[in-house]
Amino acid sequence: MTVHQLPLSVSFAIFNPALDDIDETNKTASVPVALVDPSWEEERLDHGQLTFVLYQSGEIASIVKSGGDPVPITQIQDDSLVLARSIAKTYHAALQTALSILI
């Protein structure tokens, strides 16, 4: 069987510091933070997850946002998607290298 497309996923854990009651006296505006490739422990503490599935060309196969508060589309487009494409490109290159050694 020939494989024509090999989509890879890149996951983010989203943390929103505004949702945590760290210090009531220090009320400052905060922005959500996205952590790449979260561990199991980090996923337990996050406020939501965002996963991109990308083809080798960088084309989006799927975007899944689960749990937590809504994420502004600008954050997805401007920050997370750019980083996800860069990471997926690195993953694809490493996979191609590994496959070329095996074949």
C-alpha positions, -999 to 999 in steps of 0.1 A, spaced: 0 0 0 13 34 -9 9 63 16 3 96 -2 -3 119 28 11 115 63 -7 139 87 10 147 120 -5 163 151 8 190 173 -9 196 206 -10 226 229 -23 229 265 -39 263 271 -35 280 304 -55 311 313 -39 328 343 -70 350 347 -90 319 358 -67 311 387 -71 328 420 -34 334 427 -35 368 443 -66 389 446 -46 421 454 -27 418 421 -54 420 395 -37 425 362 -48 417 327 -35 384 315 -35 366 282 -38 328 276 -6 309 273 -2 279 251 23 251 261 35 228 232 34 190 236 20 190 272 27 161 295 -1 142 313 4 163 344 2 195 325 -30 184 307 -46 178 340 -40 214 350 -47 232 318 -78 252 309 -83 236 275 -65 218 246 -58 228 210 -46 202 185 -36 208 149 -32 180 123 -11 191 94 1 175 62 37 177 51 28 207 29 16 226 60 -20 223 49 -44 219 78 -61 185 80 -79 193 112 -81 217 142 -96 205 174 -103 227 204 -115 209 235 -124 220 270 -120 253 286 -128 288 275 -130 299 239 -97 308 222 -97 339 200 -92 330 163 -64 355 161 -44 336 187 -50 304 166 -40 320 133 -12 343 145 6 323 171 -3 286 175 -7 277 138 26 293 128 43 273 156 24 241 148 35 243 112 71 248 122 70 218 145 52 196 120 79 205 94 106 194 118 87 161 126 81 154 89 118 159 81 129 136 110 104 110 99 116 111 63 152 107 75 142 77 96 123 61 68 151 66 43 174 47 67 150 18 69 143 15 32 
